[in-house]
Amino acid sequence: MTENYTDPSGNTAQFRAFVDAPESAPASSSAPSRLPLIAGVGVAVVVVVALVAWLALG
């Protein structure tokens, strides 16, 4: 290494620029979709209602 090497992690301005830099990927694509969760809850509700109706009428 050369004698003039400076560690970027030791420079506060460079560290703040790194932290404040925007992400390369959009934020909406990093969030998982809630559609499978909503569909799963809907199916579970239908199954529970069908089970209660079957037990009540049977």
Backbone as CSV, one residue per row, in Angstrom:
resi,resn,N_x,N_y,N_z,CA_x,CA_y,CA_z,C_x,C_y,C_z
1,MET,0.833,-1.183,0.000,0.000,0.000,0.000,0.877,1.246,0.000
2,THR,0.324,2.294,-0.520,1.075,3.547,-0.534,0.963,4.230,0.817
3,GLU,1.841,5.167,1.035,1.803,5.897,2.303,0.647,6.870,2.369
4,ASN,0.104,7.264,1.228,-0.964,8.261,1.201,-2.358,7.636,1.293
5,TYR,-2.420,6.354,1.562,-3.719,5.689,1.643,-4.476,6.188,2.863
6,THR,-5.733,6.600,2.641,-6.599,6.980,3.757,-7.802,6.046,3.763
7,ASP,-8.154,5.593,4.922,-9.273,4.674,5.076,-10.579,5.447,4.936
8,PRO,-11.452,5.083,3.968,-12.708,5.815,3.805,-13.619,5.707,5.014
9,SER,-13.509,4.637,5.777,-14.373,4.520,6.952,-13.941,5.488,8.048
10,GLY,-12.740,6.001,7.963,-12.277,6.952,8.955,-12.665,8.384,8.642
11,ASN,-13.215,8.632,7.450,-13.598,9.973,7.042,-15.096,10.138,7.276
12,THR,-15.464,11.057,8.159,-16.862,11.235,8.530,-17.706,11.691,7.351
13,ALA,-17.173,12.577,6.524,-17.948,13.080,5.388,-18.238,11.969,4.384
14,GLN,-17.265,11.115,4.111,-17.494,10.011,3.183,-18.483,8.997,3.771
15,PHE,-18.417,8.765,5.069,-19.347,7.838,5.697,-20.773,8.375,5.637
16,ARG,-20.964,9.654,5.911,-22.304,10.242,5.840,-22.839,10.220,4.414
17,ALA,-21.974,10.442,3.431,-22.407,10.377,2.038,-22.827,8.958,1.688
18,PHE,-22.136,7.957,2.220,-22.502,6.565,1.983,-23.851,6.240,2.620
19,VAL,-24.073,6.697,3.843,-25.320,6.409,4.547,-26.492,7.113,3.873
20,ASP,-26.291,8.346,3.414,-27.369,9.118,2.815,-27.610,8.798,1.349
21,ALA,-26.779,7.945,0.747,-26.931,7.608,-0.669,-28.219,6.814,-0.873
22,PRO,-28.964,7.108,-1.936,-30.210,6.360,-2.183,-29.902,4.930,-2.611
23,GLU,-30.824,4.043,-2.323,-30.686,2.641,-2.724,-30.803,2.548,-4.243
24,SER,-30.153,1.552,-4.834,-30.240,1.385,-6.277,-31.577,0.777,-6.688
25,ALA,-32.186,-0.035,-5.813,-33.483,-0.641,-6.121,-34.594,0.225,-5.547
26,PRO,-35.728,0.322,-6.220,-36.843,1.095,-5.678,-37.381,0.452,-4.394
27,ALA,-37.927,1.273,-3.520,-38.396,0.780,-2.227,-39.609,-0.122,-2.377
28,SER,-40.429,0.108,-3.397,-41.642,-0.685,-3.535,-41.329,-2.134,-3.900
29,SER,-40.244,-2.386,-4.613,-39.929,-3.755,-4.992,-39.306,-4.532,-3.839
30,SER,-38.756,-3.848,-2.839,-38.150,-4.557,-1.727,-39.188,-5.010,-0.711
31,ALA,-40.361,-4.378,-0.706,-41.409,-4.779,0.222,-42.130,-6.006,-0.321
32,PRO,-42.323,-7.017,0.508,-43.019,-8.212,0.025,-44.495,-7.931,-0.221
33,SER,-45.061,-8.681,-1.136,-46.470,-8.523,-1.469,-47.334,-9.087,-0.348
34,ARG,-48.435,-8.410,-0.039,-49.334,-8.874,1.011,-50.463,-9.725,0.449
35,LEU,-50.529,-9.874,-0.875,-51.603,-10.628,-1.497,-51.656,-12.086,-1.023
36,PRO,-50.531,-12.822,-0.947,-50.625,-14.202,-0.445,-51.146,-14.276,0.990
37,LEU,-50.783,-13.326,1.819,-51.262,-13.321,3.197,-52.766,-13.112,3.239
38,ILE,-53.261,-12.156,2.460,-54.693,-11.873,2.432,-55.463,-13.071,1.873
39,ALA,-54.934,-13.694,0.824,-55.592,-14.866,0.246,-55.605,-16.021,1.245
40,GLY,-54.516,-16.221,1.952,-54.450,-17.291,2.946,-55.434,-17.085,4.080
41,VAL,-55.553,-15.858,4.546,-56.519,-15.558,5.608,-57.936,-15.774,5.099
42,GLY,-58.204,-15.374,3.860,-59.528,-15.579,3.283,-59.888,-17.048,3.186
43,VAL,-58.952,-17.870,2.740,-59.197,-19.308,2.645,-59.417,-19.900,4.034
44,ALA,-58.647,-19.472,5.013,-58.806,-19.981,6.377,-60.176,-19.618,6.942
45,VAL,-60.644,-18.413,6.670,-61.959,-18.000,7.151,-63.051,-18.854,6.516
46,VAL,-62.934,-19.097,5.213,-63.933,-19.929,4.523,-63.936,-21.342,5.103
47,VAL,-62.779,-21.906,5.380,-62.699,-23.258,5.936,-63.318,-23.305,7.329
48,VAL,-63.040,-22.304,8.143,-63.592,-22.287,9.508,-65.106,-22.141,9.462
49,VAL,-65.615,-21.258,8.611,-67.066,-21.079,8.502,-67.724,-22.363,8.004
50,ALA,-67.113,-23.032,7.028,-67.673,-24.283,6.527,-67.654,-25.357,7.607
51,LEU,-66.607,-25.426,8.392,-66.520,-26.407,9.468,-67.573,-26.149,10.533
52,VAL,-67.763,-24.905,10.912,-68.779,-24.560,11.933,-70.173,-24.876,11.389
53,ALA,-70.436,-24.562,10.128,-71.744,-24.870,9.543,-71.977,-26.364,9.476
54,TRP,-70.946,-27.136,9.131,-71.080,-28.595,9.039,-71.361,-29.195,10.428
55,LEU,-70.650,-28.673,11.451,-70.883,-29.185,12.802,-72.252,-28.773,13.332
56,ALA,-72.713,-27.584,12.993,-74.000,-27.101,13.485,-75.166,-27.832,12.813
57,LEU,-75.020,-28.161,11.535,-76.098,-28.798,10.802,-76.026,-30.327,10.844
58,GLY,-74.885,-30.848,11.248,-74.700,-32.294,11.179,-75.067,-33.027,12.386
